[in-house]
Amino acid sequence: MTKLGESKINELLKQLPKWAISSGKLHREYKFEDFSTAFAFMAAMATAAEKLNHHPEWSNVYNRVVVDLTTHDAGGISQKDFDLALQMEAFAAKLT
């Protein structure tokens, strides 16, 4: 997996309007109805991440899930990060 250049990242970000680049990582904060919904999101996305062999940096406090995606092997953001972010967006939309 190769690190994406800035122009490609900006192009792909257009597909993910709620995501941004923060500290060199693809970043998003989700807010769900309650803790159970936030946890259900994380459980489902953990399975998706395992299938992609790509694991997020994330945290959960009550109904919030903060996600940072980067591909450590590539030394930055790669297509894998965008692939996982798109899956996260699709699943989160089902929960809200």
GIDAGI-V503591 format. One record per residue. N is the residue number from 0. RES is the residue in one letter. D_FIRST is the distance of its C-alpha to the first C-alpha in Angstrom with 2 decimals. Layout:
BEGIN
{{N | RES | D_FIRST} {N | RES | D_FIRST}}
END
This chain:
BEGIN
{{0 | M | 0.00} {1 | T | 3.79} {2 | K | 6.86} {3 | L | 9.28} {4 | G | 12.76} {5 | E | 15.87} {6 | S | 17.31} {7 | K | 14.46} {8 | I | 14.46} {9 | N | 18.24} {10 | E | 18.22} {11 | L | 16.20} {12 | L | 18.41} {13 | K | 21.34} {14 | Q | 20.41} {15 | L | 20.62} {16 | P | 23.86} {17 | K | 24.35} {18 | W | 21.11} {19 | A | 20.90} {20 | I | 19.03} {21 | S | 20.68} {22 | S | 20.09} {23 | G | 16.66} {24 | K | 15.59} {25 | L | 15.93} {26 | H | 19.42} {27 | R | 22.01} {28 | E | 25.28} {29 | Y | 26.76} {30 | K | 30.48} {31 | F | 31.91} {32 | E | 35.54} {33 | D | 35.74} {34 | F | 34.12} {35 | S | 34.07} {36 | T | 32.09} {37 | A | 29.57} {38 | F | 29.26} {39 | A | 28.97} {40 | F | 26.04} {41 | M | 24.28} {42 | A | 25.21} {43 | A | 23.90} {44 | M | 20.59} {45 | A | 20.27} {46 | T | 20.52} {47 | A | 17.95} {48 | A | 15.49} {49 | E | 16.32} {50 | K | 15.75} {51 | L | 12.19} {52 | N | 11.83} {53 | H | 11.04} {54 | H | 14.08} {55 | P | 15.74} {56 | E | 17.99} {57 | W | 21.21} {58 | S | 24.95} {59 | N | 27.96} {60 | V | 31.50} {61 | Y | 33.95} {62 | N | 32.75} {63 | R | 29.84} {64 | V | 26.16} {65 | V | 24.08} {66 | V | 20.30} {67 | D | 17.70} {68 | L | 13.99} {69 | T | 11.34} {70 | T | 8.08} {71 | H | 9.80} {72 | D | 7.36} {73 | A | 5.95} {74 | G | 9.69} {75 | G | 10.14} {76 | I | 9.70} {77 | S | 6.74} {78 | Q | 7.73} {79 | K | 7.83} {80 | D | 10.48} {81 | F | 12.39} {82 | D | 12.43} {83 | L | 13.94} {84 | A | 16.17} {85 | L | 17.55} {86 | Q | 18.44} {87 | M | 20.09} {88 | E | 22.07} {89 | A | 23.29} {90 | F | 24.47} {91 | A | 26.02} {92 | A | 27.96} {93 | K | 29.57} {94 | L | 30.77} {95 | T | 32.48}}
END
